[in-house]
Amino acid sequence: MSNSKTVVVLGGGLSGIATAHKLLKHTQPKLPGLKVILVSTSTHFYFNFAAVRGVIPGEIPDAALWHPIEPGFAHYPKGSFEFVAGAANFLDLAGNTVQVREGKTGGDRTIRYDQLVIATGSKLATDLPFKHVGTYDETIAAWHALQNRIKAAKSIVIAGAGPTGVETMGELAGKYGTTKKLTLVVDGEHALPGLMPSVGRAAEAELTKMKVDLVRKVRVTGTQQLDDGGATKLTLSNGKTLVADVFLPLYGVRPNSDFVPRHLLDDGGSVKVDKFLRVEGSENVWAVGDVNNVELKAAIRAETQAVHLHPNLEATLLGRGKGALTEYVPSEKTMMFVTVGKKKGTGQMGSFKVFSFLVSYVKGRSLFVEKAAGIVSGKSLLQASV
C-alpha cells in the first residue's frame, strides 16, 4: 500500500472543515504521505447558525460570523494541506478526478483524488444569504444589502414557519416589535411543523406577545414587485394579499449537488449514500451533511455525520478492509431547540417539550457564535471535540 494518498474534501462548511481537521490531526500522523485538499467556494467559513440574529444590523459583527478558512490549517505539517478557493463543476468517477472552477483565475483545474468527500451543503431555494450565495465577497455583499433593507423597512413578512423562520421573526420582533409591522405566514395549523403541536403553539404564543401578526393555513403563491421598486405585493393561497417592504421566504433548501452525476442523486437532488456514508455504487467517494439523503438537513446532524465518517475514511486509507467500517445510524430522537428572541424559546427532546428558560440559557444568549473560531482552527465542534 502506497503511503502517498490524496483526500479531496469539497465544501468549507461545518462538516467539510471538521472532516479535513480530523484527517490531518488523527490520520496524517499514521499516514505521513497523506495530503488533504479542501475546496470551498468561499474563502471564509460562515457561521450561519447565528444568521437569524446577525441579519439585524449591529447585533453580530461580520468578523464573528465569517472566519478565513486557510489560516485555521496553518499549524499542520508543510505539504499536508492545500486550500483551493473554487467550486466543483464536474465529477469524473471513473478517472478519480474533480474539476474545480477556481475563484482567483476563473479557470478550471482538474484535481485527482484517492478518496473524495462531498460536503458542499445546501442553499435556500430563494438564494437569501442565510447560507452562502457564492463567494465570500458575493455573500457578504448580499448580506449587507439585506441588513440595510431590514433597517429601512416599515413592514417585514416572513413565509416559512420552520425553525429558521420562527427564530428570525423572534429576533426581528425583539428589536422592532413596536416599530415595524411584522407578519409570519404559517403554512399549516401551527408553526414548527415536524415538532409536537404544543411546541409550535408555544412559539406562536411568544411571537404574539412580541406583536407579530400570524397568518395561518396559507401559503404565498405569488409575488409582484410594486412600481416603486421597493415593496412587494404577496398573493396568498386564500386569495388575500399582503404588502411588505421586505419579504423573506425562509423555506425549502436545495443540496449543492449540481456537479454530481444525475444517477447518484435522488429526486430532491441529494446525494444517495449507503449505510457507511459512502456514495452508492462508489468505493472511494463519500458524502456528509446537507448534501446527502440520510436525514433531516440540520447543522448538528451534519456535524454528527462528519464525526462518524472519519474512522471509516481512515480505515479505508489504511487499507483495513470493509470489515472495519461502521454503519451510520441516524438518530430517531427528536432534538430541537428553537429560540424566540434572546430571552425566550421552545423545543423538543424526544417526546418532551423543552422549557423556555432552558432554550434561552443554552442557545439564546449567544447562538454559539463564540464557537466559530474554534471550528475553523480545529479546536472544537458545536457539540463534540475534534
N, C-alpha and C positions, 0 to 999 in steps of 0.2 A: 504494500500500500504506500503510495506517494505521500510524503508529508506536506507537499505543496497543494493547498486547497484554497479555492476562492468561493466565498459565500456572498452573493449579492442580495441585499435587503432593499426592497422597493417601498419607500414610504418613511417620512420623517415625523410620524405621529407617535402616539404613546406606545403602540405595540412594535413599531419598527425600531424606534430608539432603544426600547428595552431589549429586543432581540439582539441588536448589534452589541450592546454593552455586555450582555450575558455571554455571548460568544467570545468577546475579547477578554473579559475578566476571568472566565472559568474554562473555556475550551482552548484558547490560544496557548496557554502555558502547557497544555498536554499535546498540542499540535503546533509546534513553533512555526511551521510553514503556512499557517492559516492567515488569510487576508480577508477582511470584511470590507465590502464596498457598499456604502449607504447612499441611496439615490433618493433625493427629495425635490419636489417641485419648488418648495420654499427653502430658503437658506435658514429660516427660523422655525423653531418649534412653537406652535400656537397652543397655549393652554386654554382652549375654547370651553373647557369645563366651566370657566368663570365668565364666559361671554355674556351670559344673561344679565350680569351686573355691570360688566365693563362697557356695554353698549351705551350706558348713560354717561355723558361727558363728565369727567372729573372723578368718577368713582374708583377706577383702577387704571394706573398709568400704563402706557404702552409697554414699557420695559418689564412690567410684571407679567404681561400676557404673552409677549414674544421674546424668545431667547435664542441667540445664534447657536446653531447645532454644532458646527465643526469644532469650536474651541472646547466643547464638552468631551471630546475624544482625544485631546492633545496629550494626555498622560499615558497613552498606550505605546508599546514599542514602535519605533520608527518602521514604516513599511507595512504595518499590520492593519492599517485603516486608511480608507480613502473616502472622501465625501464628494459626491457629484451632485451639483445643482442642476436638475433637469427633470423631465417627465418621460416615463416609458411610453413608447408608441408602437412597439411591435415585439412580440414574444415568439421566438423560434425554439419550440420544444425539442425538435429533432437535432438541432445544432447546438443546443445548450447555450443560447445567446439571447440577450435582450437588447433592443435598440432604444437609445435614450436621446431625446432632443435636449441638448444642453442649453441652459439658460444664458450663459455668457456669450457663446458664439452663435447660437441659433442653429448650429449644425447637428447632424446625427452622429452618434458614437455607438458602436457595437461592443458590448461587454460580454465576455464569456464567463460562465459560472459552472461550478461543480454542484452547488446547491443554490436554489433561489427561494427567497421568502417574499411573498406578495403581502404587503401590509399597507396598502395605499388608501385604506379607509373609505370614507363616503363623503358626500356633499349633500346639502339641502337641494331638493328638487327645484327650488326657486332661486338658487345661487346667491342667497343672502350671506354676508360674511360672518355668520356664526360658525362657519367652517372655512377652510382655505377656499379661495375662489381663483387661485392661480399662484403666481409668485408671491414672495413676501411684499414686494412693493405694490403689486396689484391688490392684494388682500388688505393691506393697511390703508391704502387709498380709499378703497370701498368702505372700510370700517369708519374712517374719519368722516366720510361723506354721510354715512348713516347716522353717526353721532350728531352731526350738525343738523340734519333733518329732524331728528328727535328733539333736540334742544329748541328748535324753532316752531315745532308743531303745536297746534292747539287741540288737535284730536288725533288719537292713535287707535287703530284697530288691529288686533291680533287674531288670525284664524289658525286654529290648531290648539287644542286644549290638552295636549300631552305634557310631559314634564318640562320641555323647553318652553312651550307657550305659557304654561302656568308660572314657571319661575321668572320668565321675562316680564310678564304682566305684574307679578308681585313686586319686582324691582321698580318698574315704572310707577306703580301705584305708591310705593313707599316714598318716591321722590316727587311725583307730580300729581298725586291723587286729588289734590284740591285745586290744581291749576290747569289741568288738561282733561279733556274728555277721553276716557279710556274704555274700550269695549273689547270683550273677549267673545269670539264666536265659537260655540261649543257644538261640535257635530255629534250629537248623541244625547242621552239622558243626563249625563253628568261629565264633569271634567275627569281627566286621568283615566281614560278607558284602558282596560287591561289590569287595573288595580281594583280592589274592593270598592263597591259603590260608596261606602262610608268614607273612604279616603278622598274620593273625588268631591263628595259633599263638604268635607272639612276644608278642602282647598277653596271651594266656591264660597263658603261662609266667610273665610278670611278676606277673600278678594272683595266681596260685597261690603264688608266693613271698611275697606280701603277705597270705597267709592267707585269701584269698577262695575260697569254695566255688563251683565251676562246675557247673551242671546243664544238660547238652547235649541237643539234639534234642527239646526240649519247648517248649510254649507255655503261657502262663497262660490258661486257658479260662473261669475264673470266680473271683469274689471274694466274700467274705462278711465283713461287719463282725461281730466277736465281741461278745458281750453286754456286755463291759466298756467298749465304745466306743473301745478303743484299738487292739488288734491286729487284723490282717486275715488271714483264712484264704484261701489261694490254692489253687485246684484246677488241676492241670496236665493236659496232654493225654495223659499216660501213666497217668492215674488217681490219681497220688500227690498229696499235699498239702504245703504249706508254711505256716508261720505267721510273720508279720512284724509288728513294731511299726510299721515304716514300709515301705510298698510304693510303689516309683517305677516306673510304666510309662513308660519313655522310648523310645517307638517311635511312628511314624506322625505326620505333620504334615498339617494342613489349611490350604489357602490362605484368607486373609481376603478372601473374594470374595462374601459374601452379598448385597451391594448391586448386584452386576454382573448385567445381564440374562442369563438362563439360556442363551440361544443363543450367548453369547460364551464359554462355559465348556466345557471338556472333561469327560469322565465323572468325573474326580477333583476337579473344582471349580477347576482352574487356568484362568486367562485365556488364550485362544488368541491368539497373536501371529504376525505374518508375519516374514519374514527381516530386516526393519528394526526389529523390536521394537514395531511398531505393531499395535494390536488388529485382528484380522481383520475386514474389512468397514468399517473406520473410516479417516478421513483425518486425524483430529486427536486420537486417543486412543492412548496408549502404555502398555505395562506392563513393568516390570522387577523382577527379584528373585524371591523365592519365590512370588509370586502368579501368575507366568506359567508356561507349559508348555514352556519352551525346553530346560531341562536340570535336572540334579540340584539340589535346593534346598540351597544352602550359601552362607555369608556371602561367601566370596571370589568366587564366581560372580555373586552379586548385585552386588557392587562392580564387577566387570568389565563387567557389562551396563550399569550406570549410566554408567561412563566411556564406553562405546561410544554410548550413547543421545544424549549431549549434542550432538555435531556434527550428528546427524540432526535433532534438535529445533531446534537453532539454524538450520540450513539451511531448515527449514520456516518458522520465524518470520520469516526474512529474505527469504522468497519465492524461493528459489533453484531450486525445482522438484524433481521426483522424481529427476532425474538426479544430484543432489548427495548423495543418500542412499547410505550404505554398508551392506552386508549384515553382520549379526552371525553369525559362525561359531563355534559352541560348540567349546571345546577337546576333542579326543578323548584328550588325555593325562591320565591319572590323576595327581592331585597331592593327597595327603592326609597330613598329619602328625597322629598321634594320641598324646596324652600318656597315660602311665600313672603318675599322681602327678607330683611336681615334678621328679624326677630320672631318670625312665625314659620310654620311649616307643617307638613304631614308626611305620611309614608306608610310603607307596609313591610313587615318582616314575617315571612311565612304567612300565617293566617291572622296576624295581629296588626292592628293599626298603631302606628308609632306616635307617641306623644309629641306635640308641637315643640315643647321646650327642648326635647332631645335633638330634633332635627336642627333647630336653631343653634344649639350648642355645638353639635358635631360638624355641621356643614354650613349653616347660615352665616356664621361670624365672618368667614374669610373665603368660602367656596374653595378652600385648599390651595389658593393661589401661591401660598408660601412654598409649596412642594415643587413648583415648576422648575426652578433652577436645579434642584437635586435630581429630577428626572432626566434633564439634558446631560448632566455630568455623570450620570450612572450611579449616584449615591442612594437613590431611593425610587420607589414607585408610589402610586397612590395608596396602595394597601399592603404592599409587601416589599421586602428587601431585595434589591437586585443581586 
